[in-house]
Amino acid sequence: MSDMYEEKNMERISITVPQQFLEEFDRSRIEFGYSKRSEAIRDAMRNLFKNEASARSDAEVNGFVIIAYNHHQRGLLDELTEIEHQSHIQIFSSMHIHVSEHNCSEVMAVKGKAGAVHEFKKRIQTIKGILFCELVVLYTFPATPGEPGSKDGSPQPPHLHPHG
């Protein structure tokens, strides 16, 4: 698989923006630690693509659902398990964290159509005893034409490790 940041895959562009935008952009990029404008613009573009995909209910997305809950809440774990089993998404992994004597947190790695992933998150956040529920959608780089997994008909690479 090619590296999206290989020099041969880069395009130089020129943009025109109001002076105030550029001043604010430079202030922000320096504050966030970007040494070059190009780095900050690439991150902003990835964020735009991620938000656009997340907003289209039929787009395939990957992400994490992060929850915190009172583990003494009667029926919460049964309801959470039922929602997980009824969902139309893939849950690849989850990590359980004991936060305090009464509270726990869980992080679930998920994949599915954006609409189904958002619905999954909404159903969880309405369970009595859920203190916090957030969905973090990840940006996935599109495959480069000619690469396995691209929409030009190239074959998919074998997927050799198991998922449980």
C-alpha positions in Angstrom: 0.0 0.0 0.0 1.4 3.4 -0.9 2.0 6.1 1.6 -0.4 9.0 1.1 2.4 11.4 2.1 5.0 10.2 -0.4 6.1 13.3 -2.3 4.9 11.8 -5.6 1.4 11.8 -4.3 1.4 15.4 -3.2 -0.1 18.3 -5.2 0.8 21.9 -4.7 -2.2 24.2 -4.7 -2.8 27.9 -4.3 -5.7 29.4 -2.3 -7.0 32.8 -1.8 -8.4 33.8 1.6 -9.1 37.0 3.4 -6.2 38.4 5.4 -8.1 38.0 8.7 -8.6 34.3 8.0 -4.9 33.8 7.3 -3.9 35.6 10.5 -6.4 33.6 12.6 -5.3 30.4 10.8 -1.6 31.0 11.5 -2.4 31.9 15.2 -4.3 28.6 15.6 -1.8 26.4 13.7 1.0 27.7 15.9 -1.0 27.3 19.1 -1.8 23.6 18.0 1.9 23.0 17.2 1.8 22.8 13.4 5.1 24.0 12.0 3.7 24.3 8.4 0.5 25.6 7.0 0.3 22.5 4.7 0.2 20.2 7.8 -2.7 22.1 9.3 -4.6 22.3 6.1 -4.3 18.5 5.5 -5.6 17.9 9.1 -8.5 20.3 8.4 -9.3 18.5 5.2 -9.3 15.1 6.9 -11.6 16.5 9.6 -13.9 17.8 6.8 -14.0 14.4 5.1 -14.7 12.6 8.4 -17.5 15.0 9.2 -19.0 14.7 5.7 -18.9 10.9 5.9 -20.4 10.9 9.4 -23.3 13.0 8.2 -24.2 10.7 5.3 -26.3 7.9 6.9 -25.2 5.4 4.2 -21.4 6.0 4.5 -19.3 3.3 6.1 -17.5 4.7 9.3 -15.2 3.4 11.9 -15.0 4.8 15.4 -15.3 4.5 19.1 -18.3 4.7 21.4 -17.2 5.8 24.8 -19.5 5.5 27.8 -19.4 6.0 31.5 -22.0 4.5 33.8 -23.0 3.7 37.4 -22.5 -0.1 37.5 -24.9 -0.3 40.5 -27.8 0.8 38.2 -30.2 -2.2 38.1 -30.7 -3.6 34.6 -28.2 -1.3 32.9 -25.7 -4.0 31.8 -28.5 -6.3 30.6 -30.0 -3.4 28.5 -26.6 -2.5 27.2 -25.9 -6.1 26.1 -29.3 -6.3 24.4 -28.6 -3.1 22.4 -25.2 -4.4 21.4 -26.7 -7.7 20.2 -29.6 -5.9 18.3 -27.4 -3.4 16.6 -26.7 -3.4 12.9 -23.1 -2.5 13.3 -19.9 -4.5 14.0 -18.4 -4.2 17.5 -14.8 -5.3 17.1 -13.6 -4.8 20.6 -14.4 -3.3 23.9 -12.4 -2.3 26.9 -13.9 -2.0 30.4 -12.4 0.4 32.9 -13.1 0.6 36.7 -13.2 4.4 37.3 -14.4 4.5 40.9 -16.2 2.4 43.4 -19.5 3.1 41.7 -18.6 4.1 38.1 -17.2 2.2 35.2 -16.3 3.2 31.6 -16.3 1.3 28.4 -14.8 2.0 25.0 -16.2 0.1 22.0 -14.5 -0.1 18.6 -17.3 0.0 16.1 -17.8 -0.1 12.3 -20.9 0.3 10.2 -23.2 2.6 8.2 -23.0 6.1 9.8 -26.8 6.1 10.4 -26.7 2.8 12.3 -23.6 3.8 14.3 -25.3 7.1 15.4 -28.5 5.2 16.2 -26.5 2.7 18.4 -25.0 5.7 20.3 -28.4 7.3 20.8 -29.9 4.1 22.1 -27.0 3.7 24.6 -27.1 7.3 25.9 -30.8 6.9 26.9 -30.2 3.9 29.2 -30.9 4.8 32.8 -27.6 5.1 34.6 -25.5 6.1 31.6 -23.6 9.2 32.7 -21.7 9.9 29.5 -21.9 8.6 25.9 -19.8 9.9 23.1 -19.2 8.8 19.5 -15.7 9.5 18.0 -15.7 8.9 14.3 -12.4 8.2 12.7 -11.2 9.3 9.3 -10.3 6.5 7.0 -8.0 7.3 4.0 -9.6 6.3 0.7 -7.7 3.7 -1.2 -5.6 5.0 -4.0 -6.6 3.8 -7.5 -4.8 0.6 -8.3 -4.4 -0.3 -4.6 -6.3 -3.3 -3.1 -9.6 -2.1 -1.8 -10.0 0.8 -4.3 -13.2 1.1 -6.2 -11.4 0.4 -9.5 -11.8 -3.4 -9.2 -8.4 -4.2 -7.6 -8.6 -7.3 -5.4 -8.9 -7.0 -1.7 -5.8 -8.2 0.3 -6.3 -11.3 2.4 -7.4 -10.4 6.0 -5.4 -12.9 8.0 -5.9 -12.1 11.7 -9.1 -13.2 13.5 -11.7 -11.0 15.1 -13.6 -12.1 18.2 
